[in-house]
Amino acid sequence: MSLTFSLAHLMGGIILVFGFSLLSQRRLAAMITIYQIQAFVLSAAAFWQGYAQHEVNLYLTGLITLVIKAIALPIGLRMIVAKFNMIRAVETAMPVLLSTIIGVGLIGVAVLVVLPSTLSAVSLTREDLAIALSVVLLGLLVMTTRRNALAQIIGFLSTENGLVLAAIGMPGMPFVAEFSVALLVLLAFLVVGVFLFRIREHFDTLDLTGIEEIERRGR
């Protein structure tokens, strides 16, 4: 049991570290790489939880996470970056240091919210939920502190990684729910990809600040 706890916490901690690292990155290539590594670790966590819980469904979840989130989506994101030639640093809504401090505070909030409210749950589930909620909150913070639409998508995908981490850490989670989330994310990515191409076609930029300025001038 100690090995189960240790490896589960280690992989959850690594996922959290990479979610936190997104806050300090301003280049899309680096953000995509960090997200991809996070997804690889998430798939490994799903495989390990499948072994620890003796659940075949979690092996399937790990396989879906590996194929869709760790391989297919990063390839699609890199294709968009290459298509739009987005090599410049992404503008942020607040200084990186301030967003990092807020990120630390959000992790503290997640721990304070989850641990006292899940006293009846087993320790492994409680701590995994605290880590998962931290990843979700950090992903939302990335979405709100980046002005580039593609960077916000990466934040959204990181948030979804946190939701999957919570799902695999809870025994008895139906596989159909996990599979539906994966398909929903893939569908959302395809829709957003088309949306980004339309934005670039009409405004010649994916910077939301620039789009707002163009809109104001149009009025």
LUMDO-655946 format. One record per atom (N, C-alpha, C): residue number from 1; z, x, y. Coordinates in pm, whole numbers. Atoms other than C-alpha are relative to their C-alpha. Layout:
<atoms>
{atom NUM,{Z,X,Y}} ...
</atoms>
This chain:
<atoms>
{atom 1,{0,83,-121}} {atom 1,{0,0,0}} {atom 1,{0,85,126}} {atom 2,{-6,-87,-117}} {atom 2,{74,287,236}} {atom 2,{-138,51,37}} {atom 3,{136,-45,-28}} {atom 3,{-283,415,197}} {atom 3,{-82,-112,61}} {atom 4,{70,115,-57}} {atom 4,{-416,66,268}} {atom 4,{34,-16,146}} {atom 5,{-43,13,-139}} {atom 5,{-212,44,587}} {atom 5,{-57,114,83}} {atom 6,{38,-117,-78}} {atom 6,{-295,396,698}} {atom 6,{-149,0,34}} {atom 7,{144,-2,-25}} {atom 7,{-673,374,655}} {atom 7,{-44,-118,87}} {atom 8,{35,117,-81}} {atom 8,{-694,22,800}} {atom 8,{38,23,146}} {atom 9,{-43,-28,-137}} {atom 9,{-494,127,1106}} {atom 9,{-83,111,63}} {atom 10,{81,-109,-52}} {atom 10,{-694,449,1140}} {atom 10,{-136,-49,46}} {atom 11,{133,51,-38}} {atom 11,{-1029,270,1141}} {atom 11,{9,-98,116}} {atom 12,{-19,88,-115}} {atom 12,{-897,0,1372}} {atom 12,{25,77,128}} {atom 13,{-26,-84,-117}} {atom 13,{-767,268,1606}} {atom 13,{-126,68,50}} {atom 14,{126,-64,-41}} {atom 14,{-1105,446,1605}} {atom 14,{-90,-100,72}} {atom 15,{79,105,-66}} {atom 15,{-1282,119,1690}} {atom 15,{54,-26,141}} {atom 16,{-61,20,-131}} {atom 16,{-1035,71,1976}} {atom 16,{-32,114,94}} {atom 17,{28,-116,-83}} {atom 17,{-1089,425,2104}} {atom 17,{-143,-5,53}} {atom 18,{139,7,-46}} {atom 18,{-1465,378,2117}} {atom 18,{-21,-117,96}} {atom 19,{8,109,-97}} {atom 19,{-1423,40,2287}} {atom 19,{53,42,135}} {atom 20,{-57,-51,-125}} {atom 20,{-1205,211,2546}} {atom 20,{-93,103,65}} {atom 21,{90,-103,-53}} {atom 21,{-1459,496,2582}} {atom 21,{-116,-59,78}} {atom 22,{111,63,-73}} {atom 22,{-1724,250,2701}} {atom 22,{31,-11,149}} {atom 23,{-38,15,-140}} {atom 23,{-1526,213,3024}} {atom 23,{-34,124,84}} {atom 24,{22,-125,-75}} {atom 24,{-1584,578,3119}} {atom 24,{-146,42,2}} {atom 25,{141,-39,7}} {atom 25,{-1958,584,3048}} {atom 25,{-83,-74,104}} {atom 26,{86,61,-101}} {atom 26,{-2218,521,3315}} {atom 26,{-148,7,-39}} {atom 27,{138,-9,46}} {atom 27,{-2535,602,3120}} {atom 27,{-19,-87,-124}} {atom 28,{24,96,107}} {atom 28,{-2689,346,2888}} {atom 28,{-14,68,-135}} {atom 29,{19,-70,127}} {atom 29,{-2785,601,2622}} {atom 29,{136,31,-64}} {atom 30,{-133,-31,51}} {atom 30,{-2422,710,2589}} {atom 30,{73,-127,-45}} {atom 31,{-65,125,36}} {atom 31,{-2299,350,2583}} {atom 31,{-54,-54,-133}} {atom 32,{60,47,125}} {atom 32,{-2543,261,2305}} {atom 32,{51,83,-117}} {atom 33,{-49,-88,107}} {atom 33,{-2435,564,2099}} {atom 33,{145,-34,-36}} {atom 34,{-140,34,25}} {atom 34,{-2067,475,2140}} {atom 34,{10,-134,-73}} {atom 35,{-1,130,68}} {atom 35,{-2134,113,2042}} {atom 35,{-45,14,-145}} {atom 36,{51,-17,136}} {atom 36,{-2333,226,1737}} {atom 36,{106,63,-91}} {atom 37,{-106,-62,80}} {atom 37,{-2052,453,1615}} {atom 37,{111,-101,-27}} {atom 38,{-101,104,17}} {atom 38,{-1806,169,1674}} {atom 38,{-40,-97,-110}} {atom 39,{49,93,101}} {atom 39,{-2023,-59,1459}} {atom 39,{2,63,-138}} {atom 40,{-7,-68,129}} {atom 40,{-2047,201,1182}} {atom 40,{144,-1,-54}} {atom 41,{-141,0,42}} {atom 41,{-1667,231,1174}} {atom 41,{44,-141,-38}} {atom 42,{-33,139,32}} {atom 42,{-1639,-149,1176}} {atom 42,{-52,-38,-139}} {atom 43,{53,29,134}} {atom 43,{-1864,-173,870}} {atom 43,{84,70,-107}} {atom 44,{-88,-70,94}} {atom 44,{-1649,91,697}} {atom 44,{132,-73,-15}} {atom 45,{-125,76,5}} {atom 45,{-1340,-111,788}} {atom 45,{-16,-126,-84}} {atom 46,{25,121,80}} {atom 46,{-1496,-423,634}} {atom 46,{-6,35,-148}} {atom 47,{5,-42,140}} {atom 47,{-1574,-235,312}} {atom 47,{140,32,-52}} {atom 48,{-135,-35,43}} {atom 48,{-1219,-101,299}} {atom 48,{89,-123,-17}} {atom 49,{-77,123,12}} {atom 49,{-1066,-442,362}} {atom 49,{-44,-79,-123}} {atom 50,{47,65,122}} {atom 50,{-1287,-579,85}} {atom 50,{65,59,-123}} {atom 51,{-67,-66,112}} {atom 51,{-1140,-322,-150}} {atom 51,{149,-35,-2}} {atom 52,{-145,24,-7}} {atom 52,{-782,-377,-28}} {atom 52,{35,-145,-34}} {atom 53,{-28,142,24}} {atom 53,{-803,-759,-42}} {atom 53,{-68,-54,-125}} {atom 54,{75,42,120}} {atom 54,{-1028,-772,-352}} {atom 54,{-89,-120,34}} {atom 55,{87,107,-46}} {atom 55,{-1274,-989,-160}} {atom 55,{-145,50,6}} {atom 56,{142,-38,0}} {atom 56,{-1647,-961,-238}} {atom 56,{-65,-36,133}} {atom 57,{58,44,-127}} {atom 57,{-1724,-1151,83}} {atom 57,{9,107,107}} {atom 58,{-17,-103,-101}} {atom 58,{-1591,-863,291}} {atom 58,{-98,115,-21}} {atom 59,{105,-99,24}} {atom 59,{-1834,-624,121}} {atom 59,{-131,-47,62}} {atom 60,{121,55,-61}} {atom 60,{-2114,-856,231}} {atom 60,{9,6,152}} {atom 61,{-20,-12,-144}} {atom 61,{-1966,-863,581}} {atom 61,{-27,143,47}} {atom 62,{24,-139,-35}} {atom 62,{-1965,-484,587}} {atom 62,{-147,35,-5}} {atom 63,{144,-27,11}} {atom 63,{-2329,-475,472}} {atom 63,{-76,-61,117}} {atom 64,{65,66,-113}} {atom 64,{-2436,-725,738}} {atom 64,{29,76,130}} {atom 65,{-38,-77,-119}} {atom 65,{-2244,-531,1004}} {atom 65,{-77,131,7}} {atom 66,{71,-128,4}} {atom 66,{-2405,-207,893}} {atom 66,{-147,-17,38}} {atom 67,{144,17,-21}} {atom 67,{-2762,-340,892}} {atom 67,{-32,-53,139}} {atom 68,{33,67,-126}} {atom 68,{-2755,-565,1197}} {atom 68,{60,73,120}} {atom 69,{-70,-48,-119}} {atom 69,{-2493,-419,1430}} {atom 69,{-7,152,15}} {atom 70,{-2,-146,-10}} {atom 70,{-2497,-48,1344}} {atom 70,{-139,62,-1}} {atom 71,{135,-57,9}} {atom 71,{-2871,-4,1284}} {atom 71,{-101,-78,85}} {atom 72,{105,78,-65}} {atom 72,{-3092,-290,1407}} {atom 72,{22,-14,151}} {atom 73,{-25,23,-142}} {atom 73,{-2925,-371,1741}} {atom 73,{-9,130,83}} {atom 74,{18,-123,-79}} {atom 74,{-2894,-5,1860}} {atom 74,{-145,41,13}} {atom 75,{144,-31,-10}} {atom 75,{-3262,48,1777}} {atom 75,{-65,-88,106}} {atom 76,{55,91,-101}} {atom 76,{-3348,-261,1982}} {atom 76,{42,38,141}} {atom 77,{-49,-40,-133}} {atom 77,{-3130,-146,2272}} {atom 77,{-71,126,50}} {atom 78,{69,-123,-40}} {atom 78,{-3291,199,2274}} {atom 78,{-146,-27,34}} {atom 79,{139,38,-33}} {atom 79,{-3636,39,2272}} {atom 79,{-8,-60,140}} {atom 80,{-3,59,-133}} {atom 80,{-3542,-162,2581}} {atom 80,{20,108,106}} {atom 81,{-23,-110,-95}} {atom 81,{-3407,151,2755}} {atom 81,{-128,80,19}} {atom 82,{124,-77,-10}} {atom 82,{-3730,338,2675}} {atom 82,{-109,-80,71}} {atom 83,{102,85,-61}} {atom 83,{-3947,42,2778}} {atom 83,{17,-7,151}} {atom 84,{-27,14,-143}} {atom 84,{-3778,9,3119}} {atom 84,{31,134,67}} {atom 85,{-27,-134,-52}} {atom 85,{-3719,385,3159}} {atom 85,{133,3,77}} {atom 86,{-130,10,-65}} {atom 86,{-3351,323,3239}} {atom 86,{85,122,-34}} {atom 87,{-71,-125,28}} {atom 87,{-3218,679,3248}} {atom 87,{104,31,107}} {atom 88,{-98,-25,-105}} {atom 88,{-3015,658,3568}} {atom 88,{137,-53,-38}} {atom 89,{-136,47,24}} {atom 89,{-2641,609,3576}} {atom 89,{12,-147,41}} {atom 90,{-21,142,-28}} {atom 90,{-2531,245,3570}} {atom 90,{104,-17,110}} {atom 91,{-95,25,-108}} {atom 91,{-2363,119,3885}} {atom 91,{116,-84,-51}} {atom 92,{-120,72,42}} {atom 92,{-2007,-3,3837}} {atom 92,{58,-79,116}} {atom 93,{-59,85,-103}} {atom 93,{-1820,-276,4022}} {atom 93,{130,57,55}} {atom 94,{-122,-65,-46}} {atom 94,{-1509,-58,4052}} {atom 94,{1,144,-50}} {atom 95,{-6,-139,46}} {atom 95,{-1421,312,4015}} {atom 95,{39,8,-147}} {atom 96,{-27,-17,143}} {atom 96,{-1409,439,3657}} {atom 96,{150,17,-26}} {atom 97,{-143,-22,18}} {atom 97,{-1048,552,3700}} {atom 97,{77,-131,5}} {atom 98,{-68,129,-13}} {atom 98,{-939,205,3812}} {atom 98,{-26,-87,-123}} {atom 99,{31,80,118}} {atom 99,{-1120,34,3524}} {atom 99,{72,54,-123}} {atom 100,{-73,-60,111}} {atom 100,{-957,281,3284}} {atom 100,{147,-42,2}} {atom 101,{-140,42,-13}} {atom 101,{-612,198,3417}} {atom 101,{16,-147,-39}} {atom 102,{-4,142,37}} {atom 102,{-685,-173,3385}} {atom 102,{-16,-15,-152}} {atom 103,{19,5,144}} {atom 103,{-805,-110,3030}} {atom 103,{128,31,-76}} {atom 104,{-129,-31,62}} {atom 104,{-473,52,2939}} {atom 104,{94,-119,12}} {atom 105,{-84,118,-20}} {atom 105,{-296,-249,3087}} {atom 105,{-38,-114,-94}} {atom 106,{44,107,90}} {atom 106,{-509,-488,2879}} {atom 106,{44,25,-144}} {atom 107,{-49,-33,134}} {atom 107,{-416,-303,2561}} {atom 107,{148,-36,-13}} {atom 108,{-142,37,-1}} {atom 108,{-51,-345,2654}} {atom 108,{19,-150,-7}} {atom 109,{-9,146,2}} {atom 109,{-105,-715,2718}} {atom 109,{-30,-53,-141}} {atom 110,{36,44,134}} {atom 110,{-274,-756,2378}} {atom 110,{116,20,-98}} {atom 111,{-113,-29,89}} {atom 111,{20,-592,2200}} {atom 111,{115,-96,28}} {atom 112,{-112,88,-37}} {atom 112,{276,-799,2392}} {atom 112,{-27,-146,-38}} {atom 113,{33,139,35}} {atom 113,{89,-1123,2318}} {atom 113,{-1,-21,-151}} {atom 114,{22,21,144}} {atom 114,{5,-1072,1950}} {atom 114,{126,24,-82}} {atom 115,{-110,-36,90}} {atom 115,{306,-899,1796}} {atom 115,{115,-100,2}} {atom 116,{-110,97,4}} {atom 116,{579,-1141,1911}} {atom 116,{-41,-137,-55}} {atom 117,{44,133,42}} {atom 117,{367,-1447,1827}} {atom 117,{-44,-6,-145}} {atom 118,{43,-2,141}} {atom 118,{282,-1337,1472}} {atom 118,{108,61,-88}} {atom 119,{-111,-58,75}} {atom 119,{625,-1248,1338}} {atom 119,{-1,-40,-147}} {atom 120,{0,48,138}} {atom 120,{569,-1453,1023}} {atom 120,{-114,60,-82}} {atom 121,{114,-59,72}} {atom 121,{245,-1269,935}} {atom 121,{38,137,-55}} {atom 122,{-25,-133,56}} {atom 122,{228,-953,727}} {atom 122,{-33,105,105}} {atom 123,{12,-105,-102}} {atom 123,{245,-628,921}} {atom 123,{-144,43,21}} {atom 124,{138,-45,-11}} {atom 124,{-112,-525,844}} {atom 124,{-83,-96,84}} {atom 125,{74,100,-75}} {atom 125,{-252,-852,979}} {atom 125,{41,0,147}} {atom 126,{-49,1,-139}} {atom 126,{-33,-844,1293}} {atom 126,{-60,115,80}} {atom 127,{46,-117,-74}} {atom 127,{-132,-493,1392}} {atom 127,{-152,0,14}} {atom 128,{145,11,-11}} {atom 128,{-500,-550,1314}} {atom 128,{-40,-99,108}} {atom 129,{30,99,-104}} {atom 129,{-497,-859,1535}} {atom 129,{26,56,139}} {atom 130,{-28,-63,-130}} {atom 130,{-337,-662,1819}} {atom 130,{-111,95,39}} {atom 131,{110,-92,-28}} {atom 131,{-606,-395,1790}} {atom 131,{-128,-78,32}} {atom 132,{122,79,-20}} {atom 132,{-883,-657,1763}} {atom 132,{0,-66,137}} {atom 133,{-7,62,-131}} {atom 133,{-763,-843,2072}} {atom 133,{-20,104,110}} {atom 134,{20,-107,-98}} {atom 134,{-752,-512,2261}} {atom 134,{-149,32,15}} {atom 135,{144,-27,-3}} {atom 135,{-1116,-445,2165}} {atom 135,{-74,-112,72}} {atom 136,{63,114,-67}} {atom 136,{-1215,-795,2278}} {atom 136,{20,8,152}} {atom 137,{-30,-6,-143}} {atom 137,{-1043,-756,2616}} {atom 137,{-72,117,67}} {atom 138,{70,-116,-56}} {atom 138,{-1193,-410,2672}} {atom 138,{-149,-29,12}} {atom 139,{141,37,-10}} {atom 139,{-1540,-546,2595}} {atom 139,{-26,-93,117}} {atom 140,{13,89,-116}} {atom 140,{-1489,-823,2849}} {atom 140,{11,77,131}} {atom 141,{-14,-83,-120}} {atom 141,{-1377,-563,3102}} {atom 141,{-127,79,27}} {atom 142,{128,-70,-17}} {atom 142,{-1695,-363,3041}} {atom 142,{-103,-95,58}} {atom 143,{96,99,-51}} {atom 143,{-1897,-679,3102}} {atom 143,{20,-27,148}} {atom 144,{-28,35,-139}} {atom 144,{-1724,-746,3434}} {atom 144,{-9,118,96}} {atom 145,{2,-117,-89}} {atom 145,{-1731,-389,3566}} {atom 145,{-136,69,6}} {atom 146,{134,-58,-3}} {atom 146,{-2100,-312,3502}} {atom 146,{-95,-95,69}} {atom 147,{96,82,-74}} {atom 147,{-2376,-435,3730}} {atom 147,{-137,-5,-66}} {atom 148,{127,-1,72}} {atom 148,{-2658,-362,3488}} {atom 148,{6,-101,-114}} {atom 149,{0,106,100}} {atom 149,{-2756,-650,3260}} {atom 149,{11,55,-142}} {atom 150,{-5,-56,134}} {atom 150,{-2808,-427,2955}} {atom 150,{139,56,-31}} {atom 151,{-137,-49,21}} {atom 151,{-2469,-261,3002}} {atom 151,{95,-116,-28}} {atom 152,{-82,117,26}} {atom 152,{-2314,-607,3011}} {atom 152,{-21,-52,-141}} {atom 153,{27,40,138}} {atom 153,{-2485,-688,2681}} {atom 153,{77,88,-97}} {atom 154,{-74,-91,86}} {atom 154,{-2330,-378,2526}} {atom 154,{149,-37,1}} {atom 155,{-137,47,-8}} {atom 155,{-1992,-498,2651}} {atom 155,{22,-125,-84}} {atom 156,{-8,122,81}} {atom 156,{-2058,-837,2490}} {atom 156,{0,33,-149}} {atom 157,{7,-38,140}} {atom 157,{-2151,-672,2160}} {atom 157,{129,68,-46}} {atom 158,{-128,-62,32}} {atom 158,{-1833,-464,2169}} {atom 158,{109,-106,-15}} {atom 159,{-94,113,12}} {atom 159,{-1635,-784,2229}} {atom 159,{-15,-69,-136}} {atom 160,{24,64,129}} {atom 160,{-1797,-935,1921}} {atom 160,{49,88,-114}} {atom 161,{-57,-89,101}} {atom 161,{-1697,-626,1723}} {atom 161,{149,-25,-17}} {atom 162,{-143,31,7}} {atom 162,{-1338,-708,1810}} {atom 162,{26,-128,-76}} {atom 163,{-16,127,73}} {atom 163,{-1383,-1063,1680}} {atom 163,{-21,20,-149}} {atom 164,{24,-28,142}} {atom 164,{-1527,-934,1352}} {atom 164,{118,76,-59}} {atom 165,{-117,-75,47}} {atom 165,{-1237,-688,1323}} {atom 165,{117,-93,-27}} {atom 166,{-107,99,22}} {atom 166,{-995,-978,1360}} {atom 166,{-27,-82,-125}} {atom 167,{36,84,114}} {atom 167,{-1185,-1180,1099}} {atom 167,{23,73,-132}} {atom 168,{-14,-72,127}} {atom 168,{-1187,-909,832}} {atom 168,{145,37,-29}} {atom 169,{-140,-32,21}} {atom 169,{-818,-839,886}} {atom 169,{85,-119,-40}} {atom 170,{-73,122,36}} {atom 170,{-721,-1199,808}} {atom 170,{-42,-46,-139}} {atom 171,{35,43,136}} {atom 171,{-711,-1278,435}} {atom 171,{-42,-146,-4}} {atom 172,{44,137,18}} {atom 172,{-904,-1588,336}} {atom 172,{-100,-48,103}} {atom 173,{100,42,-98}} {atom 173,{-1149,-1591,628}} {atom 173,{-131,-33,-72}} {atom 174,{123,37,71}} {atom 174,{-1457,-1783,502}} {atom 174,{-116,91,39}} {atom 175,{115,-87,-26}} {atom 175,{-1765,-1565,466}} {atom 175,{-104,-70,85}} {atom 176,{101,72,-78}} {atom 176,{-1984,-1838,612}} {atom 176,{26,14,149}} {atom 177,{-33,-17,-141}} {atom 177,{-1797,-1801,942}} {atom 177,{-44,137,49}} {atom 178,{39,-135,-39}} {atom 178,{-1853,-1426,951}} {atom 178,{-151,13,4}} {atom 179,{146,-7,5}} {atom 179,{-2218,-1464,851}} {atom 179,{-62,-74,119}} {atom 180,{51,77,-114}} {atom 180,{-2272,-1729,1119}} {atom 180,{15,78,130}} {atom 181,{-20,-81,-120}} {atom 181,{-2125,-1499,1385}} {atom 181,{-105,109,8}} {atom 182,{100,-107,1}} {atom 182,{-2358,-1216,1279}} {atom 182,{-138,-53,38}} {atom 183,{130,58,-33}} {atom 183,{-2664,-1441,1294}} {atom 183,{-5,-44,145}} {atom 184,{-6,43,-139}} {atom 184,{-2552,-1582,1628}} {atom 184,{-19,118,94}} {atom 185,{15,-119,-84}} {atom 185,{-2522,-1233,1774}} {atom 185,{-144,49,-2}} {atom 186,{138,-45,9}} {atom 186,{-2867,-1137,1647}} {atom 186,{-92,-93,79}} {atom 187,{80,96,-75}} {atom 187,{-3019,-1456,1788}} {atom 187,{22,18,150}} {atom 188,{-30,-18,-141}} {atom 188,{-2840,-1404,2120}} {atom 188,{-67,128,53}} {atom 189,{64,-125,-43}} {atom 189,{-2972,-1046,2134}} {atom 189,{-150,-21,21}} {atom 190,{142,24,-15}} {atom 190,{-3330,-1163,2081}} {atom 190,{-30,-82,125}} {atom 191,{18,82,-120}} {atom 191,{-3296,-1429,2350}} {atom 191,{21,83,127}} {atom 192,{-29,-82,-116}} {atom 192,{-3139,-1184,2592}} {atom 192,{-109,104,22}} {atom 193,{110,-96,-13}} {atom 193,{-3415,-931,2517}} {atom 193,{-118,-61,75}} {atom 194,{108,70,-71}} {atom 194,{-3677,-1183,2625}} {atom 194,{38,-25,145}} {atom 195,{-50,26,-135}} {atom 195,{-3463,-1272,2927}} {atom 195,{-9,126,87}} {atom 196,{6,-126,-75}} {atom 196,{-3444,-904,3031}} {atom 196,{-143,34,40}} {atom 197,{140,-27,-32}} {atom 197,{-3819,-865,3011}} {atom 197,{-48,-89,114}} {atom 198,{38,92,-107}} {atom 198,{-3860,-1170,3234}} {atom 198,{61,42,133}} {atom 199,{-64,-48,-123}} {atom 199,{-3610,-1036,3486}} {atom 199,{-77,120,55}} {atom 200,{71,-119,-45}} {atom 200,{-3789,-701,3500}} {atom 200,{-139,-35,52}} {atom 201,{135,39,-41}} {atom 201,{-4126,-873,3531}} {atom 201,{1,-59,140}} {atom 202,{-4,69,-130}} {atom 202,{-4019,-1080,3833}} {atom 202,{66,82,109}} {atom 203,{-78,-70,-102}} {atom 203,{-3770,-849,4009}} {atom 203,{-16,151,-3}} {atom 204,{21,-145,15}} {atom 204,{-3873,-501,3887}} {atom 204,{131,77,-4}} {atom 205,{-129,-68,13}} {atom 205,{-3505,-417,3822}} {atom 205,{89,-81,-93}} {atom 206,{-102,68,79}} {atom 206,{-3218,-497,3588}} {atom 206,{137,13,62}} {atom 207,{-125,-12,-73}} {atom 207,{-2952,-414,3844}} {atom 207,{30,-134,65}} {atom 208,{-31,134,-50}} {atom 208,{-2780,-744,3922}} {atom 208,{26,-2,148}} {atom 209,{-21,-7,-144}} {atom 209,{-2685,-627,4270}} {atom 209,{-133,-9,73}} {atom 210,{133,5,-61}} {atom 210,{-3051,-570,4352}} {atom 210,{-61,-138,-8}} {atom 211,{54,135,16}} {atom 211,{-3144,-910,4215}} {atom 211,{65,-96,98}} {atom 212,{-69,85,-97}} {atom 212,{-2878,-1079,4429}} {atom 212,{-50,25,141}} {atom 213,{51,-32,-134}} {atom 213,{-3009,-896,4736}} {atom 213,{-138,-61,19}} {atom 214,{133,61,-10}} {atom 214,{-3364,-1011,4662}} {atom 214,{12,-150,18}} {atom 215,{-22,144,-12}} {atom 215,{-3238,-1367,4622}} {atom 215,{44,-40,141}} {atom 216,{-46,29,-136}} {atom 216,{-3058,-1355,4957}} {atom 216,{-114,11,100}} {atom 217,{113,-16,-91}} {atom 217,{-3370,-1230,5129}} {atom 217,{-97,-117,-13}} {atom 218,{90,113,21}} {atom 218,{-3569,-1511,4973}} {atom 218,{46,-126,69}} {atom 219,{-54,116,-71}} {atom 219,{-3337,-1765,5133}} {atom 219,{-22,11,149}} 
</atoms>
